[in-house]
Amino acid sequence: QQLDRADFERPDAPWLVVLFTSSNCDSCAGLYDKARALESAEVVVAEGEYFAQPELHERYGVDAAPMTLIADAQGVVRGSFLGAFSAPELWTAVAELRAG
C-alpha cells in the first residue's frame, strides 16, 4: 500500500505513523497519545479521525478503525496494526523498521 506523504504534515520526515481513528470508536481512545511519544525529527505522527477527515479514510479505503500505518519517506507502508496496540508494540515496530 502507498500513502501520499503530501496528505500529512512534514512530508519530508523519513517516517510517518498515521492512525486512522473515529471519535465513536472505544478502542481508538488514547492511541494517538501513545503514538505521539514517537514524534521526532525522524518520525511524524498523524491522526486521521473519520468525522474530521472522511475524505482521507475514503482515499485510502479505510473501513475499520483503529488502523495504524507506518510508512517510509516514499510513502510505502512498511508496517501496520489493525485494532488497538500497546505503546511498546508500536515503538518496537517503528524501531525495527528504522533499523532496517
N, C-alpha and C positions, 0 to 999 in steps of 0.2 A: 504494500500500500504506500502511497505517496501523499505527502501533505505539501501544500503551497506555503512556504515559510513566510511569504508576504501577508498571509492571513493572520499572523500572530506578531506580537511585539518582539522587538530585537531579532529580526530575521538573520542577522549576521552572527548570532551566537552559535557556537559549534553544536550545541544540543538543545532540543526542545522537548519538554514534558508537557503534554496537553491533556487536561481532564475534561471529558465531556460529561456534564452533570445535568441534573434537573432539580429545581427547588422543591418539587414534591416527591423526591426520592430519599427515603430514610437512610439508605446505605451510602448515599453521597455525602451526607453530613460529616464535616471535619476532614474530608480527604484533601481538599485544597490546602488546608493549613498544614497537613503532613507533608505534602509535596513542596510547599513553599520553602521549606528548610533547605532544599537543594539549590535554590536560586543563587547564582554566582555569575562571574564574568563568562564562564564556560557553559552554563545551563540557564535557560529561561524557562519559567514555569507559567503556563497559561491555563485559564479555565474558560470553557465554552458552555455556559449554562443555557439550557434549552429555551426557556421562555425569554431570555435576554438576546439570544443569538440563534433562533431556529434555522436561519439560512446556513449557518456553519454545520449544524447537525445534518441538514439535508444534503449539503455539498459533499460531505464525507460519508453519507449513508449510515449515520449513527442512529440506530433504532433501539438501543438499550443504554441505560445509564446505571452506574458509572462505567465509563470506558476510558482507560488511560493509555495514551500512546507515547512512545519515546522515539523521537526522530533525530536523525543526524543533520549535518549542515545543509545537505541537499534535499532534506525533507523525506528521505527514505525511512520508513518505520522499521526500527530495529528491535523493538520490544513492545509488549502491550500487557495490560491487565483488563479483564472483563470482570466487573464486580469490585467490591471493596478490597483494599490491600492494607497491610501493616506498613508503617514507616520503614522498618528495616528491610522489608521485601522490596519496596520501591528503591530505596537508597542502594541496596546491593545490586539490583538490576541495572541502574544507571552507572554505578561504579564499574561493573563488569563490562558494559558496553563502551564506556570511555577508555578503559584499559586496552580494549581491542582484542 
